[in-house]
Amino acid sequence: MISPVSSALSAISAYQKRMDVTADNVANIETDRFKKSRVNMEEGENGGVKTSIQRIDTPGMTKEVMRGTSLDETESSNVDLAEELTDMMTTKAGYTANAKTLKTQNEMLGNLFDILG
């Protein structure tokens, strides 16, 4: 069985990875042929959070680009800014909730030590 502190730390680490992947997606929104990624989170061993990164291979929009004197077609990235911003908000909420768990645990231990001391 995993302790609440270990569980919260595991979740915070997973949410940090999720935020890093989302930031990478946003940074590459204008990069032609870039494929966005997603972090899948699931229960790991002993109740922790296990993550895996998945590349999403849906096609981006086709656009025409001038290369020298010729007009070529290229694929833009498949990143949707609205989707990424929504993902950032839910990631922040999960991160904050787990940080609050750690803060509460710390306060409870402080109170216990005050009572015992």
N, C-alpha and C positions, 0 to 999 in steps of 0.2 A: 504494500500500500504506500502511495506517495503522500508526502506531507503537503499541506496547503501552500507552504512557502515554495517547495520544489515545483509544484504544479503551476503556481503563478509565475515563477521564474522561467519555466519552460514555455509558457504561453507568451510571456513578454518577448522572449527570444524569437518565437515564431512570428509574432506580430511585427517585430523589427525586420525580419527577413521579408515579410509581405510588403512592408513600406519601402524597403530597398528595391524590390522588384518593380513596384508601382512607380517609383521615382525614375528607374531606368527606362520604363515604358514612356513616361512623359518626356524625358530628356531626348528620346529618339523619335518623337512624334513626326518630325520632318525628315527623317532618314528614309530614303527610298528602299523598298523591299524589306524593311525591318519588321520582324514578327514579334508581337507582344508575348509576354509570359504571365503566368498566374501561379500563385503559391497555393497548393492544396494542403489543408491542415486536417489532421485526424488524430484520434487518440492513439498515443504510443504505448510503450510498455509501462506498466505501473501507473497509468493515468496521466502521464505527461503528454505533450503535444509533439507530434511527428509532422514534419513538413516535407513536401516534394515540390519541385518547380516543373511546370509543364509549359512548353512552347505552344502557342495557339497559331496554327497554320492557315487560318482563314485568309483569303486574298484581300489586299488593300484595293483602293480605287486605282483605275488605270488613268494615267495622265500623259500628255504629250510634252516632251522636253526637247529643246533645241540643242543639238550637239554639232557644233561646227556649222555646216551649211545644211544639215539634214534634220528632219523632224522625226524623233524616235518616241516610241511608247514605252513607258516604264510603270512599274507598280509602286504606289506610295505605301507607307506603313499601314498596318491594320489597327493602329492605336486610336481609340475613341476617347477624347479628353473628358467628356461627361462621365463615361464609365470609370475612368481612372480617378476622377475627383470623388465620385461616389464611393469607390473602393477605399480611398484615403480616409474618408469620414468614418466608415465602419471599422477600419483598422485602428484609427485613433481611439474610438470608443472601446474596442477590445483591449487595447494597450492600457488605457486609463482605468478600466475596471480591474485589471490584474494588478496594476500599480496600487490601487486602493486596497486590494486584498493584502498586499505586503505592508502597507502603512497601518492597516488595522491590526495585523498580526504584531507589528512592532509596538503599537500602543498597548495591546493586551499584555505583552510580555513586560513592558514598562510598568504597567499597573500591578501585575503580579509581583514583580520585584519590589515595588513600593510597599505592598501589603506584607510580604515576607521579611523585608528589611526593617 
